[in-house]
Amino acid sequence: MDERQKLLEQIMAYDFCLVDLGLFLDTHPSDANALKDYRMCYEESQKLRKIYEEKYGPLSLRHLPNPNCWQWVDSPWPWEKEA
């Protein structure tokens, strides 16, 4: 597995945890451990996204590294595997 794929899988894992913890926190909003875990997953996801986007380009249209250049289409889509 190459570094690009590894980063994507790590990002997806943290993002899954964020959704799961978010659902848990909907019914347990004062759970300090869940809030701590949510913050940790969010920070790790953001850190990994930054690393990925600096090396391989944007993961979504919400954050483009250069607002003066449409780089979204310059590289393979994040979910595409090279043939």
C-alpha positions as CSV (number, residue, x, y, z in Angstrom):
1,M,0.0,0.0,0.0
2,D,1.4,3.4,-1.0
3,E,1.6,6.4,1.3
4,R,-1.3,8.1,-0.5
5,Q,-3.7,5.2,0.1
6,K,-2.5,4.8,3.7
7,L,-3.2,8.5,4.4
8,L,-6.7,8.2,2.8
9,E,-7.5,5.2,4.9
10,Q,-6.4,6.9,8.1
11,I,-8.5,10.0,7.3
12,M,-11.5,7.8,6.5
13,A,-11.1,6.0,9.8
14,Y,-10.9,9.2,11.9
15,D,-13.9,10.6,10.0
16,F,-15.9,7.5,10.7
17,C,-15.1,7.9,14.4
18,L,-16.2,11.5,14.2
19,V,-19.6,10.5,12.8
20,D,-19.9,7.7,15.3
21,L,-18.9,9.8,18.3
22,G,-21.2,12.6,17.0
23,L,-24.2,10.2,17.1
24,F,-23.2,9.1,20.6
25,L,-22.8,12.7,21.8
26,D,-26.3,13.5,20.4
27,T,-27.7,11.3,23.2
28,H,-24.9,11.8,25.8
29,P,-23.9,15.4,25.4
30,S,-22.1,15.7,28.7
31,D,-19.9,12.6,28.4
32,A,-16.4,14.1,29.0
33,N,-14.6,11.1,27.6
34,A,-16.6,11.1,24.4
35,L,-16.0,14.8,24.0
36,K,-12.2,14.3,24.6
37,D,-12.2,11.5,22.0
38,Y,-14.1,13.6,19.5
39,R,-11.6,16.4,19.9
40,M,-8.7,14.0,19.4
41,C,-10.2,12.4,16.3
42,Y,-11.0,15.9,14.9
43,E,-7.5,17.1,15.4
44,E,-5.9,14.0,13.9
45,S,-8.3,14.1,10.9
46,Q,-7.4,17.7,10.3
47,K,-3.6,17.0,10.6
48,L,-3.8,14.1,8.2
49,R,-5.9,16.1,5.7
50,K,-3.3,18.8,5.8
51,I,-0.5,16.4,5.1
52,Y,-2.5,14.7,2.3
53,E,-3.5,18.0,0.6
54,E,0.0,19.4,0.7
55,K,1.3,16.3,-1.0
56,Y,-1.6,15.2,-3.3
57,G,-4.0,18.0,-3.7
58,P,-7.4,18.9,-2.2
59,L,-9.8,16.2,-0.8
60,S,-12.9,18.3,-1.2
61,L,-14.2,21.5,-2.7
62,R,-14.5,23.0,0.8
63,H,-10.7,23.6,1.1
64,L,-8.6,24.5,-1.9
65,P,-5.0,25.3,-1.2
66,N,-4.8,28.0,-3.8
67,P,-8.0,30.0,-4.3
68,N,-6.6,31.5,-7.5
69,C,-6.2,28.2,-9.3
70,W,-8.8,25.4,-9.7
71,Q,-6.6,22.4,-8.7
72,W,-9.4,20.1,-8.0
73,V,-9.2,18.4,-11.4
74,D,-5.4,18.2,-11.6
75,S,-4.9,14.9,-9.9
76,P,-6.8,11.6,-9.6
77,W,-10.0,11.9,-7.6
78,P,-9.3,10.8,-3.9
79,W,-11.4,7.6,-4.3
80,E,-9.8,6.5,-7.6
81,K,-7.1,3.9,-7.5
82,E,-4.4,4.0,-10.2
83,A,-4.8,1.3,-12.7
